Amino acid sequence: MLCTVLLTASTGSELSAQSRGLQPYRDWFGSYGYVDSVGNVVIACQFDDAKEFSEGLAAVLSRDGNVSEGGVFGPLSLTLKWGYVDTTGLTVIPCQFDFAGQFSDGYAAVMSGNKWGFIDHNGDTLVDYKYDEVHRFVNGYAAVCRDGLWGYIDTDGNQLVPCRYEVASDFGSDGFAAVSRVDSTGFVFRNGQWYGTKDRALDWIRGIPFSVYAKDKVMNRVNEWQLQEPDETIPDWEVRVNDETFMARLEGLEMRYEAEYAAANSIGSPKFNVGLYDTLSGTVPVDVVDHGTRGRHFHIDLPVPEEEVGDVLKNWDRLKADFQYCIKGDRIAVAKAEFTFPGRRTYIWTDPDCSGGRTILLDYDLEKLDFSLPGKIYRQMLQSGADSLTEVDTDVDIPQYGGSGEGSDMYAVIIANQNYATGMKVPYAINDGRVFREYCRSRLNIPEDNIAYLTDADAEDISSLEQWLDRIAPLLDSDSRILLYFSGQCLLDKGVGETYLLPVDYSSMGVQSGLGLRNLYRRISGWNVDDALFLVDATYGKVSRNGMRINVFKDGDTPEEWLRPEDRMVVFFAAQEDEAALPYPRKRHGLFTYFLLKALQQHPDGISFGTLFDFISDNVRAVAQRLYGVVQRPAVYSSEWDGEAWREFSL
């Protein structure tokens, strides 16, 4: 058989709440936050209510969905809304629900407009808001209520069992849930079949094929197992989940459910119908009939030496029989029968079809989830480690400024953030910033005093940088130019329509402690400058440089006006919103930064913005496809008034 699976990482927080021991905490002023196991406040008290963490996320209540100023003494609003934060305190699903439950089996029940639905970890809707009441997902199914009657849905949002019961419990691991009708109680199987008693339900199991009993269970467990745990690093994940361990896991789960199925189908009250001895084959034909399992029977040709047949037949009513089972033709079969007679004389029969080496019995339609990107990136970085002493071509032979005079009218801001407090790392970011700084000093001839250079900048550093910008503002004139370079983690907060260059401690200080690009555009537009270029080696949306999805804010198309700068300003992003700004391990730079440096190196006397962007874009696309088999498309934005005029600006 062919069994194909692509593996993925989960879209949860960096650390699980369980590993950090976070619990809701209410301060003296009535605001809620979270403390760790020793009582330290880890997430500031800024919410109107808060629930415990589950699956790395916790539901929090905030006025008008705004938790940046939150708490009961935050801005007054007519409404309170629920959303979700991760264990760093970062809002991962905006506060927009009337009520929110805990996550279970990857989904959470949420209320909107007095109706319940379900969302996933990304905030995407699994089930529309149409139920009056719901239970959480258990073992892949959730009880839901409409018009006072209960039914069940699965994790694809499909109505598994129509709403027809007055009372409905959660599904057990055996695939059954206890339910009540108007005048009776019973059990419903996961396919919707109802039984008056559990015995009758088990009777039904004995009548179904093995694939009906086991296939969904195995698929659900494998798809759950292959997800990256919230506190699991990529290297650890790759050790745990790979082709070899995947097949072992698949086989182990199938064996588990094969054993359960065999136990339900085991022979409880056997009766033996013995035929005449076959002298040619040396066997006694035996029909094993079990009246407790729908009268099914198994045929056995028991090998018995001819001289012992008389004693065997005489003592047949005194034998002790033991059976082992296998799956044959998608049904239960006897793999081995062992008959022990008085005097401990034992005769054994085996089914040759069940005695060979074990193989996977069923074809599985497993979720096609993709973990190839982070894994490839990690392996590329490992492979490049051996060449760490090799000089990178862009990092040597940096061209010297060939013009006359000093470039005193150009100012540069360089931020290189590699090591985030969340544990997220941006590979080679510090080297990006270090080498680009040398290009600013040598190739662009920017005086040292005109360069603000920060590595692993925290929120306090970002605040100091804004003060530095305010100090240089009076020094600017119509010939002045601004250059900003950032290598790190960048997020678009769709709640405020702002893209933030994140400090390394944003997880505790909040996303808005970062450097907001739109705010920076507005600030510079009030200055007397010729033009400004922003070079951002990061994506503004959902994927970090190591390939892991961030998914902090709700998916959807981003309005271009949120990304477009002011007049005579241009911004280059390393990738589109739903792509990773990938590293180039062999060159020890981000892909975007490497080709930015290469373009400056190959054009020592100047290069237009248009030529620069085309060079970066063409090369980044080609190398990303070659190294990782994925798309990375740099993006450029300028003001609508500039049109294509930005292409003629020069660097």
Salt bridges, closest charged atoms under 4 A:
ASP48 OD1 - ARG63 NE 3.70
GLU55 OE1 - HIS121 NE2 2.92
ASP98 OD1 - LYS81 NZ 2.72
ASP132 OD1 - LYS115 NZ 2.36
ASP170 OD1 - HIS135 ND1 3.33
ASP174 OD2 - LYS198 NZ 3.09
ASP203 OD1 - ARG206 NH1 3.05
GLU232 OE2 - ARG240 NE 2.83
GLU238 OE2 - ARG379 NH1 2.80
GLU254 OE1 - ARG358 NH2 3.06
GLU258 OE1 - ARG358 NH2 2.78
GLU260 OE1 - LYS217 NZ 3.66
GLU260 OE2 - ARG256 NE 3.76
ASP287 OD1 - HIS299 ND1 2.86
ASP301 OD1 - HIS299 NE2 2.98
ASP311 OD1 - LYS314 NZ 3.94
ASP311 OD2 - ARG345 NH1 3.65
ASP351 OD2 - LYS328 NZ 2.90
ASP353 OD2 - LYS328 NZ 3.10
ASP393 OD2 - LYS587 NZ 3.79
ASP393 OD2 - LYS598 NZ 2.95
ASP395 OD1 - HIS589 NE2 2.80
ASP432 OD2 - ARG545 NH1 2.93
ASP432 OD1 - HIS589 ND1 2.68
GLU438 OE2 - ARG441 NH2 2.22
GLU448 OE2 - ARG437 NH2 2.69
GLU448 OE1 - ARG441 NH1 2.64
ASP470 OD1 - ARG523 NH1 3.59
ASP530 OD1 - ARG568 NH2 3.11
ASP531 OD1 - ARG481 NE 3.20
ASP537 OD2 - ARG545 NH2 2.75
ASP555 OD1 - LYS542 NZ 3.85
ASP555 OD2 - ARG549 NH2 3.86
GLU560 OE2 - ARG564 NH2 3.14
GLU577 OE2 - LYS494 NZ 3.09
GLU579 OE2 - ARG633 NE 2.40
ASP614 OD2 - ARG647 NH2 2.43
